[in-house]
Structures are given as structure tokens and as C-alpha cells.
Amino acid sequence: MTIRIKRWEPENIIFWSLHGRRIAKRNLILSTLALHLNFNVWMMWSMVVVNLPQVGFLLSGQQQFLLVSIPPLVGAFMRVIYSWIWSWVGGGTWVGVSTLLLLIPTFGVAHTVQDISTPFPMLLMIGALCGFGGGASASHLPNTSFFYPKSAKGFAMGMNAGMGNLGVSVAQLLIPLVISVELFGWRGGEPQIWGLGSDVHAVWLQNAGYIWIVPILVIAVLCLLYSHDLPKLKMTPRDQLRIMKHPHTWYVGILYLGSYGTFLGFSMAYPLLARYMFPGSNATTLAFVGPMLCALSRPIGGWCGDRVGGGMTTMLCNAAMGMACLGLYFALPGPAGGGSFVLFFLLFQVMFLAAGIGNGSSYQLAPKVHLIDAGLNAAKTGRTMADAYAEGGRRGAAAMNVSSVLAALGGFFIPKSFGTSLDLFDSFLPAFLMFLTFYMACTFIAWFHYARHSAPLRC
């Protein structure tokens, strides 16, 4: 089983050089592999749903957007549980156990898509099971943060989350390929007939679930054998409730919602949105590009947060997302048609790139803000800096969990907003207007609290 550590002092240079760096690196790699798989499973349902009507499932546009919004909604609530259970079980142990739980949605998806008579409530339940993959960030990232000293937290969490988030892009790239071929013979089940206009061919939607089973088993075993459990922190839901009383928990949470929520929400919604807006462009084949840019740029955001400042980087990223959102008004087709798919695609890449950098810069604000705040309070009360660091680290981890839960809700609200906008106004423009307003609000929050020179917690 996992290796338990009784002493961990990452801020001690000698300890870090002799032992800490090597152990931290191993756990970062294992956690990142597991987190990548969690995002694969979390995203697979959206890539399946976009194909369900073509194989015979009777679904309206509103129902399709609702189906793709369910995994992030459930994932957000799973993060509430994952955010504290890892500290009781042990970080390394929970990484392995939570990876094994992914077998439930993979088998569920593979079985369900083979029966077009499956009722809509059952499809909602399968989407909810995929939400298991959404809980992992709330345990992996705080656990990773405790392995690293303050000076390296931003980069380490950026790598952990960035390469983990890359699972979204990998799923969007891989699933369309594997469902087009018979991978498992008679064991994989019969094919479905996919049809759209004159394009008719066989597909194996069940492969979208089956392909993850072996990687899940392999990575779970590696995590259970070779990862480490740090001294038990034993965080509780009470820690979450206590940190929610701190206003900066909400400020940082909103900023992380603006970046990570954008990544997750638009990753879920883009395949359906592109197919509705530009049905003749085969736009879903390029769905993986934006999430890939976002995931790969997240470590850059962590680095910028460490070097340039998390507040300044986050402010600029939200401003860029707002401008890209405004530009989409000129790219979308109107009632009489028109529009530009090339401009639509490029603006989405700008939004994903800014969201990725903002992911790294805004998420590492939580531990830094609370460490700075604890240090300022210690200077006023006469407490030692060691006590302040311990308190700030615990508060920062709890705040990161709250931010993680809030941000995952973006994956629900964005596709649901598109579905509601389509249903009420027969247009996606009102939804984009709402997103633009939100990005401008995030730009102000980042500037006022963390970027301007006179901000008490500028970082």
C-alpha cells in the first residue's frame, strides 16, 4: 500500500534538497496521471451525447445541453466530499481509490449507449455517474500543494492541474476515433448505425467507455503502491464552512470560476454549440484544440503567478476572455445565416488560451492570499511565523477546495445557459452577453483586490 510519511518540512532547504524534492516529484507524476484519467472520464459523456441523436436516441436540443451539463454539476458536489476525505484517508491512498471509482461510469456509459430505448432519466443518471471524474481536483491539487514549498507551489499545481486538464482534450480527440472502429470484437457489442443526411456508417459508441478500463486499473495500482501519504491533516466540513466566512475565499473563488469554469463549461458545450451554429463545418473534429491549449497553458499561468503576480495575470486573462466573448457577436450566424466559422473558432482559441493561463494564476491565489493574510495577522498579534505558516497553509487548502467547487459549477451553468437561451430566445447571443458581463466583473475584482499597488493582499 501507499507509503506513510511522519515528517514533512518542504520549507527546510536541507530537507527539501536531500529528500523532499524527489518524493514530491514522484507524487506529482502519479497524481497527474490519475487526474488526467479523471478528466478523460468526466469529459467522455459530452462526446457521446453529441452522437446520440444520430444513432437513434430521441433528444431535443434543450435535453442535449442538459445532459452535457449534468457531469460538471455532480462533479462540483463530489468535490465537497473529495475536498476533505483525502486528508483522513491519506492523499496517496485516496488518489488510488478514487481512480478505481472511475470504473463505475465507464461501464455505465458502455452499457447504456447500446440501447436507444434508454429513457431520458436513465441518461441523466449515467451523466451523473461521469461526475465522479470531476471530484478529483479537490483532492489531488491540495494534496500536491502540501508537498511543495511556497516558492514552487504555483508551478507544481499548474503542472498537476494543467496536465490533468489535458484529459479533456485527449478525450475529445480520442473518442471520435475509437468509436469509429471495432476495437473489442464480439466482446464489445454490436455497432450502431450513425446517420446524418447522406452520411451513414457504423459506430461503436460503447468504445468511449471501454477504452479507459485498462488505464484506470494500471494507474490505480501504481498510485496505491508508490505514492505517499503525508501526516494526516484531518480536514473536516467545518474547515470548509469556517473558511467560507472569509471574504477573500469568495473573491478568489469567483476568479477561479471565471477561468476554470470557462475551460470546463465551453469544453462541454463547444461540440454541441458548433454543430448548431455551423452544421456543415464538421466543427466537432476540432473540439480538442481549445481544451488542449487551455491545459498546456495552465503551467504558464502558475509560473506567471509566481513571477509576475497572480492578481495582475488573472486580471489580464479575464479582460482577454471578455474581449473574445464580445468578438463572438460578429462571428455567430444570424437568422438569415452568415457568420464566420473561422472567426468563431479563432476567438474560442483565444478564450481557451486566456482561461488556461488564468487557471494557473487564479488557483494559486488561494494559498498565497491566506498565507499573506495569516502573516499580517501574526505580525499584529505577536504569533510566530511558523504558526502563521501552518495556519495559512490549512486555510489556503480549505479555500482551494471551495474555489474548486465553485469553478466546477461553471461546467453546469455555461451549457445550461446555452440551452436556456436557445429555448427562450432561439439564439445564443443572450448567453454570451451574460458571460461578457461576468468577465468584466472578474477583471475588476482581480484589479481591486490583488493587482493594484495599494491592495493590502497584492500578490
C-alpha positions in Angstrom: 0.0 0.0 0.0 1.0 3.7 0.0 4.0 4.9 2.0 3.2 6.9 5.1 5.4 9.9 6.0 5.6 11.2 9.5 7.8 14.2 8.9 7.5 16.7 6.1 9.3 20.1 6.0 9.3 21.5 2.4 10.5 24.9 3.6 13.6 23.4 5.2 16.2 23.7 2.4 18.3 20.8 3.6 15.3 18.5 4.0 14.0 19.6 0.6 17.3 19.0 -1.2 18.0 15.6 0.4 14.6 14.0 0.5 11.7 16.3 -0.3 12.2 17.2 -3.9 12.5 13.5 -5.0 9.4 12.4 -3.1 7.4 15.5 -4.2 8.2 14.8 -7.9 7.1 11.2 -7.7 3.8 12.1 -6.1 3.3 14.9 -8.6 3.7 12.5 -11.5 1.4 9.9 -10.1 -1.3 12.4 -9.1 -1.1 14.0 -12.6 -1.6 10.7 -14.4 -4.6 9.9 -12.2 -6.1 13.3 -12.5 -5.7 13.1 -16.3 -7.8 9.9 -16.3 -10.4 11.6 -14.2 -10.8 14.3 -16.7 -11.0 11.7 -19.5 -13.9 10.1 -17.8 -15.5 13.4 -16.9 -15.5 14.6 -20.5 -16.4 11.4 -22.3 -20.2 11.9 -21.8 -20.3 15.2 -23.7 -18.6 13.5 -26.7 -21.1 10.7 -26.5 -24.2 12.9 -26.2 -23.3 14.8 -29.4 -23.7 11.5 -31.3 -26.8 10.1 -29.6 -29.5 11.7 -31.9 -27.6 10.3 -35.0 -27.8 6.7 -33.7 -31.5 6.9 -32.9 -31.9 8.5 -29.4 -34.9 11.0 -29.5 -33.5 14.1 -27.8 -34.3 17.8 -28.2 -31.6 20.5 -28.2 -32.5 21.5 -24.7 -32.2 17.9 -23.5 -28.8 17.5 -25.1 -27.4 20.7 -23.4 -28.9 19.4 -20.1 -27.2 16.0 -20.5 -23.8 17.6 -21.0 -24.3 19.9 -18.1 -25.0 17.1 -15.6 -21.5 15.7 -15.2 -19.9 19.1 -14.1 -22.9 19.7 -11.7 -22.4 16.4 -10.0 -18.6 16.9 -10.1 -19.0 20.1 -8.2 -20.9 18.4 -5.4 -18.4 15.5 -5.4 -15.7 18.0 -4.8 -17.3 18.9 -1.5 -16.7 15.3 -0.3 -13.4 14.8 -2.0 -12.1 18.1 -0.5 -11.9 16.7 3.0 -12.0 12.9 2.7 -8.4 12.7 1.2 -7.0 14.3 4.4 -8.5 11.4 6.5 -7.7 8.5 4.2 -4.3 9.8 3.2 -3.6 11.8 0.0 -1.8 9.0 -1.9 -4.3 6.3 -0.8 -7.2 8.4 -1.9 -5.6 9.1 -5.3 -5.6 5.3 -5.9 -9.1 4.6 -4.5 -10.7 7.5 -6.3 -9.2 6.3 -9.6 -10.8 2.9 -9.1 -14.2 4.5 -8.7 -13.9 5.6 -12.4 -14.8 2.1 -13.4 -18.4 2.7 -12.5 -19.2 5.4 -15.1 -17.0 3.8 -17.8 -19.0 0.5 -17.6 -22.3 2.5 -17.3 -21.7 4.5 -20.4 -20.6 1.5 -22.4 -23.7 -0.4 -21.5 -26.3 2.4 -21.9 -25.4 3.7 -25.3 -26.1 0.3 -26.9 -29.9 0.6 -26.2 -31.7 3.5 -28.0 -34.8 2.9 -25.9 -33.0 4.0 -22.7 -35.3 6.6 -21.1 -34.1 10.2 -20.6 -33.9 9.9 -16.7 -31.5 6.9 -17.1 -29.3 9.0 -19.5 -29.3 11.7 -16.8 -28.2 9.2 -14.2 -25.3 8.0 -16.4 -24.2 11.6 -16.9 -24.3 12.0 -13.1 -22.0 9.0 -12.7 -19.5 10.6 -15.0 -19.4 13.4 -12.4 -17.2 11.1 -10.3 -14.3 12.2 -12.5 -15.0 15.8 -11.6 -14.3 15.4 -7.9 -10.6 14.5 -8.2 -9.2 18.1 -8.5 -10.5 18.9 -5.0 -8.2 16.2 -3.5 -5.3 16.0 -5.9 -4.4 19.7 -6.0 -4.5 20.4 -2.3 -2.5 17.3 -1.6 0.1 18.3 -4.2 0.3 21.8 -2.7 1.5 20.3 0.7 4.4 18.5 -1.0 6.0 21.7 -2.3 7.5 24.8 -0.7 5.7 28.2 -1.1 8.1 29.3 -3.9 7.2 26.3 -6.1 3.5 25.8 -5.3 2.3 27.7 -8.3 4.3 25.8 -10.8 3.6 22.4 -9.2 -0.1 22.9 -9.1 0.0 24.3 -12.6 1.7 21.2 -13.9 -0.7 18.9 -11.8 -3.8 20.7 -13.0 -2.6 21.5 -16.5 -1.6 18.0 -17.5 -4.7 16.7 -15.7 -6.9 19.1 -17.5 -5.3 17.9 -20.8 -7.5 14.8 -20.3 -10.4 16.9 -21.6 -8.6 17.5 -24.9 -7.4 13.9 -25.1 -10.9 12.6 -24.6 -12.2 14.9 -27.3 -9.5 13.8 -29.7 -9.5 10.1 -28.9 -13.2 9.3 -28.5 -14.3 10.3 -32.1 -11.5 8.0 -33.4 -12.2 4.9 -31.2 -15.9 4.9 -31.7 -15.4 4.7 -35.5 -13.6 1.3 -35.4 -14.4 -2.1 -33.9 -11.8 -2.4 -31.2 -13.0 -5.3 -29.0 -14.7 -7.7 -31.4 -17.8 -9.5 -30.2 -16.9 -8.7 -26.6 -17.5 -5.0 -27.3 -21.1 -5.4 -28.5 -22.9 -4.7 -31.8 -22.3 -1.4 -33.7 -24.9 1.3 -34.0 -25.8 2.9 -37.3 -24.9 6.6 -37.3 -26.8 8.8 -39.8 -26.9 12.5 -40.7 -28.2 13.3 -44.2 -26.4 11.2 -46.7 -23.6 10.3 -44.3 -24.4 6.8 -42.9 -21.9 4.5 -41.3 -21.4 2.1 -38.3 -20.1 3.3 -35.0 -19.3 1.7 -31.7 -20.2 4.3 -29.0 -19.6 1.8 -26.3 -15.8 2.1 -27.0 -16.0 5.6 -25.5 -16.3 3.8 -22.1 -14.3 0.6 -22.6 -11.0 2.3 -23.7 -10.4 3.7 -20.2 -10.8 0.5 -18.2 -7.2 -0.8 -18.5 -5.5 2.6 -17.9 -7.7 3.0 -14.8 -6.6 -0.3 -13.4 -2.9 0.2 -14.1 -2.7 3.8 -12.8 -4.7 3.0 -9.7 -2.4 0.1 -8.8 0.7 2.3 -9.3 -0.7 5.0 -7.1 -1.6 2.5 -4.3 1.9 1.0 -4.4 4.2 4.0 -4.9 2.5 7.2 -3.7 2.9 8.8 -0.3 0.5 9.8 2.5 1.6 12.9 4.3 0.9 13.4 8.0 -2.9 13.4 8.5 -4.4 16.8 8.3 -7.9 15.6 9.0 -9.7 18.5 7.4 -13.5 18.5 8.0 -16.6 20.1 6.5 -16.3 22.5 9.4 -13.0 23.8 8.0 -14.8 24.5 4.7 -17.6 26.3 6.5 -15.1 28.4 8.5 -13.1 29.5 5.6 -16.3 30.4 3.7 -16.7 33.3 6.2 -13.5 34.9 4.9 -14.3 37.3 2.0 -11.2 36.6 0.1 -12.3 33.0 -0.2 -15.2 34.2 -2.3 -13.2 36.7 -4.3 -10.6 34.1 -5.3 -13.4 31.6 -5.9 -15.2 33.9 -8.3 -11.9 34.5 -10.2 -11.3 30.8 -10.5 -14.9 30.3 -11.7 -14.1 32.8 -14.4 -11.1 30.9 -15.7 -11.7 27.2 -14.8 -15.4 27.5 -15.3 -14.8 28.9 -18.8 -12.5 25.9 -19.6 -14.9 23.3 -18.3 -18.1 24.9 -19.5 -17.0 25.7 -23.0 -15.3 22.3 -23.3 -18.6 20.6 -22.5 -20.7 23.0 -24.7 -18.5 23.6 -27.7 -19.2 20.4 -29.7 -23.0 21.0 -29.5 -22.7 24.7 -29.9 -20.5 24.4 -33.1 -22.8 21.8 -34.6 -25.8 24.0 -34.0 -24.2 27.2 -35.3 -22.2 25.7 -38.3 -23.8 22.3 -39.1 -21.9 22.0 -42.4 -18.4 22.6 -41.0 -17.7 19.3 -39.2 -16.5 21.6 -36.4 -16.6 18.8 -33.7 -13.4 17.3 -35.2 -11.6 20.4 -33.9 -13.2 20.4 -30.5 -10.0 19.1 -28.8 -7.8 22.1 -29.9 -9.2 24.7 -27.4 -9.1 22.4 -24.3 -5.6 21.4 -25.3 -4.4 25.0 -25.5 -6.1 25.7 -22.1 -4.4 22.7 -20.4 -1.0 23.3 -21.8 -1.1 27.0 -20.9 -2.1 26.4 -17.3 1.5 25.9 -16.1 2.4 29.2 -17.7 -0.3 30.8 -15.5 1.3 29.2 -12.4 4.7 30.5 -13.5 3.3 34.0 -14.2 1.6 33.9 -10.8 4.9 33.1 -9.1 7.0 35.7 -11.1 4.7 38.4 -12.3 1.9 38.3 -9.8 -1.3 36.2 -9.6 -3.6 39.3 -9.4 -2.2 41.0 -12.5 -2.1 37.8 -14.6 -5.7 36.9 -13.6 -6.9 40.5 -14.4 -5.4 40.5 -17.9 -6.8 37.0 -18.6 -10.3 37.9 -17.7 -10.1 41.1 -19.8 -8.9 38.9 -22.8 -11.8 36.5 -22.3 -14.3 39.4 -22.2 -12.9 40.8 -25.5 -13.1 37.4 -27.1 -16.6 36.9 -25.9 -17.5 40.3 -27.4 -15.9 39.4 -30.7 -18.1 36.3 -31.0 -21.1 38.6 -31.6 -19.6 39.2 -35.1 -18.8 35.5 -35.7 -22.2 33.9 -35.0 -24.7 33.5 -37.8 -27.9 35.5 -37.6 -31.5 34.5 -38.5 -30.6 34.8 -42.2 -27.4 32.8 -41.9 -24.0 34.1 -42.5 -21.4 34.2 -39.7 -17.8 33.1 -39.9 -16.7 29.7 -38.6 -13.0 30.7 -38.9 -13.5 33.7 -36.7 -15.7 31.7 -34.3 -13.0 29.0 -34.0 -10.1 31.5 -33.5 -11.9 33.6 -30.9 -12.7 30.4 -29.0 -9.0 29.5 -29.0 -8.2 33.0 -27.6 -10.7 32.4 -24.9 -9.3 28.9 -24.1 -5.7 30.2 -24.0 -6.6 33.1 -21.7 -8.7 30.7 -19.5 -5.7 28.3 -19.2 -3.3 30.9 -18.1 -6.0 32.3 -15.8 -6.5 28.8 -14.3 -2.9 28.7 -13.2 -2.7 32.2 -11.9 -6.1 32.4 -10.1 -5.9 29.0 -8.4 -2.6 29.6 -6.7 -4.0 32.9 -5.4 -5.9 30.9 -2.7 -2.9 29.6 -0.7 -0.8 32.7 -1.3 -3.6 35.1 -0.2 -4.2 33.2 3.0 -0.5 32.8 3.8 0.0 36.6 3.4 -3.1 37.3 5.4 -2.0 34.9 8.2 1.4 36.6 8.2 -0.1 40.0 8.5 -2.3 38.9 11.4 0.7 37.2 13.1 2.7 40.5 12.9 -0.2 42.3 14.7 -0.8 39.6 17.4 2.8 38.6 18.1 2.4 35.0 16.9 5.4 33.2 15.4 5.8 33.0 11.6 5.9 29.2 11.9 2.4 29.2 13.5 1.2 31.7 10.8 2.6 29.5 8.0 0.8 26.4 9.4 -2.5 28.3 9.8 -2.2 29.9 6.4 -1.5 26.6 4.8 -4.5 25.0 6.3 -6.8 27.9 5.4 -5.3 28.0 1.9 -6.0 24.4 1.3 -9.6 24.8 2.5 -10.0 27.9 0.3 -8.7 26.0 -2.7 -11.3 23.4 -2.1 -14.1 26.0 -2.0 -12.7 27.6 -5.2 -12.6 24.2 -6.9 -16.3 23.5 -6.1 -17.4 26.9 -7.3 -15.4 26.6 -10.5 -16.9 23.2 -11.4 -20.3 24.8 -11.4 -19.2 26.7 -14.5 -19.3 23.4 -16.3 -23.0 23.3 -15.5 -24.1 26.9 -15.9 -22.4 27.5 -19.3 -24.0 24.7 -21.3 -27.3 25.1 -19.4 -27.3 28.8 -20.2 -26.9 28.0 -23.9 -29.8 25.5 -23.7 -32.0 28.0 -21.9 -31.0 30.9 -24.3 -31.8 28.7 -27.3 -35.2 27.6 -25.8 -36.3 31.1 -24.7 -34.8 33.4 -27.4 -33.9 31.0 -30.2 -30.5 32.5 -30.1 -27.2 32.0 -28.2 -26.4 35.8 -28.1 -28.1 36.5 -24.7 -25.9 33.8 -23.1 -22.7 35.4 -24.5 -23.9 38.8 -23.2 -24.2 37.3 -19.7 -20.7 35.8 -19.9 -19.2 39.1 -21.1 -20.7 40.9 -18.1 -19.3 38.3 -15.7 -15.7 38.6 -17.2 -15.8 42.3 -16.8 -16.8 41.9 -13.1 -13.9 39.4 -12.6 -11.5 41.9 -14.2 -12.5 44.5 -11.6 -12.2 42.1 -8.7 -8.7 41.0 -9.7 -7.5 44.5 -10.1 -9.1 45.9 -7.0 -8.0 43.2 -4.5 -4.8 41.7 -5.9 -3.3 43.7 -8.8 -3.3 47.4 -7.9 -0.3 48.7 -6.0 -2.3 49.8 -2.9 -4.1 46.4 -2.4 -3.2 45.0 1.0 -3.0 41.5 -0.3 -1.4 42.2 -3.6 0.3 39.1 -4.9 
